[in-house]
Amino acid sequence: MDALHLPVLLEETMDLLAVSASGLWVDGTVGLGGHAREILRRSAPDGRLLGVDRDAQALAVARERLAGEEARVRLVQADYRAIPALLGGEAPRGVLLDLGVSSLQLDRAERGFSFKQDGPLDMRMDQGQGPTAADLVNRLPERELADLIFRFGEERASRRVARGIVWARERAPFRTTGELAACVRRSLAGPRGRHGIDPATRTFQALRIAVNGELEGLGACLRALAAALLPGGRLVVIAFHSLEDREVKQTFRDLAGPDYRLLTRKPVRTGEEEERGNPRARSARLRGLEKVAA
Ligand SMILES: C[S@@+](CC[C@H](N)C(=O)[O-])C[C@H]1O[C@@H](n2cnc3c(N)ncnc32)[C@H](O)[C@@H]1O
C-alpha cells in the first residue's frame, strides 16, 4: 500500500507545521493517513491527533494505518469546514489540509473519479450525500453545464463539450465515466490536445469540484481555522489545482499582518525526485501561515 499512497511533500509539510511533542494537531483531510502517521511520530509521546475526512472508505484505511495509536487519535467522518465545531474549545498547535482527491478515490473505478477506468459516474467523496456527477450531466441545462465546465475546469471549449453532452444524453442518459470521457473526447476531436493531456481531464476536474463543492467557503474556512489556532500555531495547506491555490494564497495574504505571519511568500513545490516517484505530486503547492504569539 505504501508505494501507492505516498503522502505529498511529506518532509516539507512537517517542517512547515513544525510538529513537536504534546498538544493537539489536526489533519482535516486525513485520507489514507500518510501525513497523519508522520504527525503522530513527530508529536510522540503525548501529542494528539484529530483526523477528519468526509470519505468513509479513506477513514477505514487511515484507521488501519494508524493502528496501535488509538489512545492519541480521534478519527471523525466530517467535512473539514466543520472542524472548528469539533475542537470542543481546544486550540490546536497545527492544522493541515491536503486538499483534493486521494489515490484511493482515483484508483477505485467504482468511485467514478477517473476517466482512465470505466465505473459508475459518481465522484462523491462522501457517498452518503448527493448529487452525483451523473445527476449533474444528465440534468443541468446546457448553459449551466457549459458555465460549470468553463469555471471549474478552465476548459475554453466548454460550450462545445456541453453541446456534445446534451446531444448524447437526449439519446441515452450517462451512466459511466467511460461514456462521458468518450463523449468529451468526441466533442473536442481535432488538432487540439495541449501537452498531450487527455481531452476529458478538464471536464472531469470541473464535475468533481462541482459535485463536492470543493471551492465553496474555502476562504471562510481557512479564516476560521486560523482563528482557532493556539498562538504560535500553524495552518498549512496543500492545493492541487490553480483555482484552489488562488483562494489559499489570497486568504493567507489578506490575513497576514499583526495577527498572522505568512510562512511562504511563494508556494513550496515538489522536487524532481518526488515527481518521478509520484507523478500526482507535480501540481502540489504548499503554503503556510502562523498565528502570532501574543
Ligand atoms: C489528497 S487526499 C489526503 C491524503 C492524506 N494527506 C494522506 O497522507 O494520505 C485528500 C483527502 O481529502 C478529503 N477531502 C476532500 N475535501 C474534503 C472536505 N471538504 N472535508 C473533508 N475531507 C475532504 C478526500 O476525501 C481525500 O481523502
The ligand as an SDF file (V2000), in Angstrom:
LIG
                    3D

 27 29  0  0  0  0  0  0  0  0999 V2000
   -5.0310   14.2210   -1.1270 C   0  0  0  0  0  0  0  0  0  0  0  0
   -6.0490   13.2820   -0.0490 S   0  0  0  0  0  0  0  0  0  0  0  0
   -5.2350   13.3430    1.5110 C   0  0  0  0  0  0  0  0  0  0  0  0
   -4.1250   12.3460    1.6610 C   0  0  0  0  0  0  0  0  0  0  0  0
   -3.5100   12.3040    3.0400 C   0  0  0  0  0  0  0  0  0  0  0  0
   -2.8720   13.5610    3.3920 N   0  0  0  0  0  0  0  0  0  0  0  0
   -2.5510   11.1560    3.1840 C   0  0  0  0  0  0  0  0  0  0  0  0
   -1.3920   11.3880    3.5510 O   0  0  0  0  0  0  0  0  0  0  0  0
   -2.9450   10.0200    2.9340 O   0  0  0  0  0  0  0  0  0  0  0  0
   -7.4080   14.3440    0.1900 C   0  0  0  0  0  0  0  0  0  0  0  0
   -8.4860   13.8240    1.1020 C   0  0  0  0  0  0  0  0  0  0  0  0
   -9.2850   14.9350    1.4600 O   0  0  0  0  0  0  0  0  0  0  0  0
  -10.6140   14.5020    1.5780 C   0  0  0  0  0  0  0  0  0  0  0  0
  -11.4380   15.7010    1.4250 N   0  0  0  0  0  0  0  0  0  0  0  0
  -11.5630   16.4950    0.3430 C   0  0  0  0  0  0  0  0  0  0  0  0
  -12.4140   17.5060    0.6030 N   0  0  0  0  0  0  0  0  0  0  0  0
  -12.8230   17.3600    1.8940 C   0  0  0  0  0  0  0  0  0  0  0  0
  -13.6890   18.0980    2.7520 C   0  0  0  0  0  0  0  0  0  0  0  0
  -14.3240   19.2010    2.3390 N   0  0  0  0  0  0  0  0  0  0  0  0
  -13.8350   17.6720    4.0230 N   0  0  0  0  0  0  0  0  0  0  0  0
  -13.1980   16.5570    4.4720 C   0  0  0  0  0  0  0  0  0  0  0  0
  -12.3840   15.8080    3.7000 N   0  0  0  0  0  0  0  0  0  0  0  0
  -12.2010   16.2070    2.4290 C   0  0  0  0  0  0  0  0  0  0  0  0
  -10.7800   13.4900    0.4930 C   0  0  0  0  0  0  0  0  0  0  0  0
  -11.8440   12.6020    0.7950 O   0  0  0  0  0  0  0  0  0  0  0  0
   -9.4100   12.7880    0.4960 C   0  0  0  0  0  0  0  0  0  0  0  0
   -9.4230   11.6340    1.2780 O   0  0  0  0  0  0  0  0  0  0  0  0
  1  2  1  0
  2  3  1  0
  2 10  1  0
  3  4  1  0
  4  5  1  0
  5  6  1  0
  5  7  1  0
  7  8  2  0
  7  9  1  0
 10 11  1  0
 11 12  1  0
 11 26  1  0
 12 13  1  0
 13 14  1  0
 13 24  1  0
 14 15  1  0
 14 23  1  0
 15 16  2  0
 16 17  1  0
 17 18  1  0
 17 23  2  0
 18 19  1  0
 18 20  2  0
 20 21  1  0
 21 22  2  0
 22 23  1  0
 24 25  1  0
 24 26  1  0
 26 27  1  0
M  CHG  2   2   1   9  -1
M  END
$$$$
